[in-house]
Structures are given as structure tokens and as C-alpha cells.
């Protein structure tokens, strides 16, 4: 979460992109709730300058909680308290925005020799069960790194890391032969894009340390995983749920509408409003 949020300027000049609201929760909270639902309770938040609001959000707010108690707003109190009650949070600074691979490498002193999950919080995954939970089950079976994947339209392949599958992909779970970061549609080895969920083994840290920075001086996680493939198998799992990309403006608006339409307290009035627009 150490990026500068350039796509959302000017609102992200002083506000972390990860704290922008999707209905009434910041987008980072959706990732945390997905992790908790899958049994993950220890979090390493890789942040940068001006991201203090994230730390405050996942901390107790004594004055707010006492005020809600005094006013008998028990539902709101429970909602606020659950944010900080279920997880243990550690924060580490990425001093410069040097890429996703570098951000993951920043967590090495804390993660050490344990396998770990990586979440990109501007990608919201909806489904009957937490997406990271699917990856955890595959990891428990295969005992190697697992990456969430999604089918992407050809014209959008240059926005993502794209994998080359090994063998039959019909089951939705298969070995990965190779990866390439943001290829042209003509050079892409498949239409399977890397989604924002990973389970990685700790060997990825050495692979990232051996990787060179690419365009813009950024260290790509994709390049580290390519090196990891030379040492051990890596599996892909095609996305089970509905993906909402809140990392750019149109996707952010679409995510807000989609999530609001699932809320019992909002959906009927929102439907009425949308119909009245007569677009």
C-alpha cells in the first residue's frame, strides 16, 4: 500500500488510495475481512509516507467507542470494534515506491521463513467463500506457491502479468510454466492474467533479491516468481468469484454500485435512482 495513488489525484494527494470508501468501508478493509474469513489473522501492512490513516483505521478509537456506547449505538459500536479486534497488525515502510516485488521484499524481516499471502487491496473478489481460501487449500495440497488468475480480454492483457500454463487448464488448477509482465496482446502467452492474490513460499525473497529492477526502476514480483519457477513448482488457480477492480476511476465507481446493490439497506433506493436516470 505504498503507492502514490496517481490515478486518483487530486483526492490521493493527502488521502491513501486504500482508504477510499467502497460504500461505507475503505477498500483495504475488504482485503482484511477476506483474509480473516479464511483464517488469516496476522497482517504485515507495507505502507509509505502519508499513510497514517491506515494505521489509525485498524487501531482502537477510545473516544469514538465510548461515544457510541453512551448513545446506545450498539450496532455501529460492534462494526467499529470488529475492525481492530480480530487481527494483529504490523506496519513497515517502503521508503520509495519501487514496485510490488520490492514491497514484498520489505516484509522479509517480519515474515522470515514462513509461507505467506499477498493481497492487492484495490482488487475486490466476491464469491460464496474467500478467494484466498481457495489458494490456501491448493497450497496445503501442493506445498508450493499458488497464484490467483483470471481470464482477461485480449485488448486488456498489457495491463497485467500474464502466465503461460503448463498442461491442461480445464480443471482451473494447473502448473505455471512462465510469466511475463504487461505483454502486448500479440506477445501474450495466454489470456490468463495474474489477479491480486498470491500464496508464496519464503524462497521468493532470495529470488527477488537476485532480480533486477525493470522499467521505472521498479522491481516486479512477476520477475521474482519467474526465478522461483527455476527452483520449485508454482500453481495457478483461475478465479472463482467476481472481480472488482477499484484501482482506477471507472472500476472504482462500478465497484461502489455493485457493492451497494448487494446491501439490503441501500439496493432498492439505488435501483430506483438508477432507473430514474433513464440513461
C-alpha positions as CSV (number, residue, x, y, z in Angstrom):
1,X,0.0,0.0,0.0
2,X,3.0,2.3,-0.5
3,X,2.0,3.6,-4.0
4,X,1.3,7.2,-4.7
5,X,-2.3,6.7,-6.0
6,X,-1.6,8.8,-9.1
7,X,-4.7,7.6,-10.9
8,X,-6.9,9.1,-8.2
9,X,-5.3,12.6,-7.9
10,X,-6.1,15.1,-6.5
11,X,-8.0,13.2,-3.8
12,X,-5.0,11.0,-3.1
13,X,-2.7,13.9,-2.5
14,X,-3.3,13.7,1.2
15,X,-5.5,10.6,1.4
16,X,-4.3,7.0,0.9
17,X,-6.0,5.4,-2.1
18,X,-6.5,2.3,0.1
19,X,-8.7,4.4,2.4
20,X,-11.1,5.5,-0.3
21,X,-14.6,4.2,0.5
22,X,-16.4,1.4,-1.2
23,X,-19.9,2.2,0.0
24,X,-19.0,2.7,3.8
25,X,-15.8,0.7,4.2
26,X,-12.3,1.6,2.9
27,X,-11.1,-0.7,0.2
28,X,-8.3,-2.1,2.4
29,X,-10.9,-3.4,4.8
30,X,-12.4,-5.7,2.2
31,X,-9.0,-7.4,1.8
32,X,-8.6,-7.7,5.6
33,X,-12.1,-9.2,6.0
34,X,-11.4,-11.7,3.2
35,X,-8.2,-12.8,5.0
36,X,-9.9,-13.2,8.4
37,X,-12.7,-15.2,6.8
38,X,-10.1,-17.6,5.5
39,X,-8.4,-17.9,8.9
40,X,-5.5,-15.4,8.4
41,X,-5.2,-13.1,11.5
42,X,-1.6,-11.7,11.2
43,X,-1.1,-8.8,8.9
44,X,2.0,-7.1,7.6
45,X,1.0,-3.8,6.0
46,X,3.6,-2.3,3.7
47,X,2.9,1.4,3.6
48,X,4.6,4.7,2.6
49,X,4.5,8.3,3.5
50,X,1.2,9.9,4.5
51,X,-0.4,6.5,5.1
52,X,-1.0,7.0,8.8
53,X,-4.8,6.9,8.3
54,X,-4.5,3.1,7.6
55,X,-2.8,2.5,10.9
56,X,-5.5,4.6,12.7
57,X,-8.3,2.7,11.0
58,X,-7.2,-0.7,12.3
59,X,-6.5,0.7,15.8
60,X,-8.9,1.2,18.7
61,X,-10.6,4.6,18.8
62,X,-11.3,5.0,22.5
63,X,-13.3,8.3,22.2
64,X,-15.4,7.1,19.3
65,X,-16.2,3.8,21.0
66,X,-17.1,5.4,24.3
67,X,-19.4,7.9,22.5
68,X,-21.2,5.1,20.7
69,X,-21.6,3.2,24.0
70,X,-23.0,6.3,25.7
71,X,-25.5,6.8,22.8
72,X,-26.6,3.2,22.8
73,X,-25.5,2.7,19.1
74,X,-24.6,-0.9,19.7
75,X,-24.7,-2.0,16.0
76,X,-22.2,0.8,15.0
77,X,-20.1,0.0,18.0
78,X,-19.8,-3.7,17.0
79,X,-18.9,-2.7,13.5
80,X,-16.2,-0.3,14.6
81,X,-14.7,-2.7,17.2
82,X,-14.5,-5.7,14.9
83,X,-12.1,-3.8,12.6
84,X,-9.4,-3.9,15.2
85,X,-10.4,-6.8,17.4
86,X,-9.7,-9.8,15.1
87,X,-6.3,-9.1,13.6
88,X,-2.8,-8.3,14.7
89,X,-1.2,-5.6,12.5
90,X,2.4,-4.8,11.9
91,X,3.4,-1.8,9.7
92,X,6.6,-1.5,7.7
93,X,7.6,1.4,5.4
94,X,8.5,1.1,1.8
95,X,10.6,4.3,1.7
96,X,10.3,4.7,-2.1
97,X,7.6,3.2,-4.4
98,X,10.0,0.8,-6.1
99,X,7.4,-1.8,-7.3
100,X,5.4,-4.7,-6.0
101,X,8.4,-7.0,-5.8
102,X,10.3,-4.5,-3.6
103,X,7.2,-4.0,-1.4
104,X,7.0,-7.8,-0.8
105,X,10.8,-7.8,-0.1
106,X,10.3,-5.1,2.6
107,X,8.3,-7.7,4.6
108,X,11.1,-10.3,4.7
109,X,12.4,-9.3,8.2
110,X,8.9,-10.0,9.6
111,X,7.8,-13.0,7.5
112,X,11.2,-14.8,7.7
113,X,10.9,-18.4,6.7
114,X,7.1,-18.8,6.7
115,X,4.8,-19.1,3.7
116,X,2.6,-16.0,3.4
117,X,-0.3,-14.5,1.4
118,X,-0.1,-11.3,-0.7
119,X,-3.2,-9.1,-1.2
120,X,-3.5,-6.2,-3.6
121,X,-6.3,-4.3,-1.8
122,X,-7.7,-2.4,-4.8
123,X,-8.9,-5.7,-6.2
124,X,-12.1,-6.9,-4.5
125,X,-13.1,-10.5,-5.1
126,X,-16.7,-11.5,-4.5
127,X,-17.8,-15.1,-4.1
128,X,-19.5,-17.6,-1.7
129,X,-16.2,-18.2,0.1
130,X,-13.0,-16.1,0.4
131,X,-10.8,-16.3,-2.7
132,X,-7.6,-16.5,-0.7
133,X,-9.2,-19.6,1.0
134,X,-9.2,-21.4,-2.4
135,X,-5.5,-20.7,-2.8
136,X,-4.8,-21.9,0.8
137,X,-6.4,-25.3,0.1
138,X,-4.3,-25.7,-3.0
139,X,-1.1,-24.7,-1.1
140,X,-1.9,-27.2,1.6
141,X,-2.2,-29.9,-1.0
142,X,0.7,-29.0,-3.3
143,X,3.1,-27.3,-0.7
144,X,4.2,-24.7,-3.2
145,X,3.3,-21.2,-4.3
146,X,-0.1,-20.5,-5.8
147,X,-1.3,-17.5,-7.8
148,X,-4.9,-16.4,-8.4
149,X,-5.7,-16.0,-12.1
150,X,-8.5,-14.5,-14.2
151,X,-9.4,-14.6,-17.9
152,X,-8.8,-11.2,-19.4
153,X,-10.0,-9.7,-22.8
154,X,-7.1,-9.6,-25.3
155,X,-7.1,-5.8,-25.5
156,X,-6.5,-5.6,-21.7
157,X,-3.6,-8.1,-21.4
158,X,-1.0,-5.3,-21.4
159,X,-2.3,-4.1,-18.1
160,X,-1.4,-7.3,-16.2
161,X,1.2,-10.0,-15.6
162,X,0.3,-12.9,-17.9
163,X,1.1,-16.6,-17.3
164,X,1.9,-19.4,-19.7
165,X,0.1,-22.5,-18.4
166,X,1.7,-26.0,-18.4
167,X,-0.6,-28.8,-19.5
168,X,-4.4,-29.0,-19.3
169,X,-6.1,-26.0,-17.8
170,X,-9.6,-27.4,-17.8
171,X,-9.7,-28.1,-14.0
172,X,-8.9,-24.5,-13.2
173,X,-5.8,-25.5,-11.2
174,X,-2.5,-26.2,-13.1
175,X,1.2,-25.6,-13.1
176,X,2.6,-22.4,-14.5
177,X,5.4,-22.7,-17.0
178,X,6.3,-19.0,-17.3
179,X,5.1,-15.4,-16.6
180,X,5.6,-12.1,-18.4
181,X,4.8,-8.6,-17.1
182,X,2.4,-6.5,-19.2
183,X,3.0,-8.0,-22.6
184,X,1.4,-6.7,-25.8
185,X,-1.7,-8.7,-26.8
186,X,0.3,-10.2,-29.7
187,X,3.1,-11.4,-27.4
188,X,1.0,-12.6,-24.5
189,X,1.4,-16.4,-23.9
190,X,-2.3,-16.8,-22.9
191,X,-5.3,-14.8,-21.8
192,X,-4.8,-15.7,-18.1
193,X,-3.9,-12.6,-16.1
194,X,-2.5,-12.6,-12.6
195,X,-5.1,-11.5,-10.1
196,X,-4.2,-9.7,-6.8
197,X,-4.0,-12.8,-4.6
198,X,-0.9,-15.0,-4.0
199,X,0.3,-17.6,-1.6
200,X,4.1,-17.6,-1.7
201,X,6.8,-19.7,-0.2
202,X,9.7,-17.8,1.6
203,X,12.1,-18.8,-1.2
204,X,10.6,-15.9,-3.2
205,X,12.7,-13.4,-1.1
206,X,16.0,-14.7,-2.4
207,X,14.6,-14.7,-5.9
208,X,13.6,-11.1,-5.6
209,X,17.0,-10.1,-4.2
210,X,18.5,-11.7,-7.3
211,X,16.2,-9.9,-9.7
212,X,17.0,-6.6,-11.4
213,X,14.7,-3.6,-11.4
214,X,12.9,-3.0,-14.7
215,X,11.2,0.0,-16.3
216,X,10.9,3.0,-14.0
217,X,13.4,1.4,-11.6
218,X,10.7,-0.9,-10.2
219,X,11.2,-4.5,-9.0
220,X,8.5,-6.7,-10.3
221,X,7.0,-9.5,-8.3
222,X,6.5,-11.3,-11.6
223,X,10.2,-11.4,-12.2
224,X,10.8,-12.9,-8.8
225,X,8.3,-15.6,-9.5
226,X,10.0,-16.4,-12.8
227,X,13.2,-17.1,-10.9
228,X,11.2,-19.2,-8.3
229,X,9.9,-21.4,-11.2
230,X,13.5,-22.5,-11.7
231,X,13.6,-23.9,-8.2
232,X,10.1,-25.2,-7.5
233,X,6.7,-25.6,-9.0
234,X,4.2,-22.7,-9.0
235,X,0.5,-23.3,-9.5
236,X,-2.2,-21.1,-10.9
237,X,-5.9,-21.1,-9.8
238,X,-8.5,-19.5,-12.1
239,X,-10.6,-17.0,-10.2
240,X,-13.8,-18.5,-8.6
241,X,-15.6,-15.3,-7.8
242,X,-16.5,-11.9,-9.4
243,X,-13.6,-9.5,-9.5
244,X,-14.0,-5.7,-9.0
245,X,-11.0,-3.6,-10.0
246,X,-11.2,-0.5,-7.8
247,X,-7.7,0.6,-8.7
248,X,-8.9,3.1,-11.4
249,X,-11.7,5.6,-11.5
250,X,-14.3,3.7,-13.6
251,X,-13.7,0.5,-11.8
252,X,-14.0,2.3,-8.5
253,X,-17.4,3.7,-9.4
254,X,-18.5,0.3,-10.7
255,X,-17.4,-1.4,-7.5
256,X,-19.3,1.1,-5.4
257,X,-22.5,0.5,-7.4
258,X,-22.1,-3.3,-7.4
259,X,-21.5,-3.5,-3.7
260,X,-24.3,-1.0,-2.8
261,X,-26.7,-3.1,-4.9
262,X,-26.0,-6.1,-2.5
263,X,-26.9,-4.1,0.6
264,X,-30.4,-4.6,1.9
265,X,-30.5,-1.1,3.3
266,X,-29.5,0.5,0.0
267,X,-30.3,-1.6,-3.0
268,X,-34.0,-0.7,-3.5
269,X,-33.4,3.1,-3.3
270,X,-30.4,2.8,-5.5
271,X,-32.2,0.7,-8.1
272,X,-35.0,3.4,-8.2
273,X,-32.4,6.2,-8.6
274,X,-30.6,4.3,-11.4
275,X,-33.9,3.8,-13.3
276,X,-34.9,7.4,-12.9
277,X,-31.7,8.4,-14.7
278,X,-33.1,6.9,-17.9
279,X,-29.6,6.6,-19.4
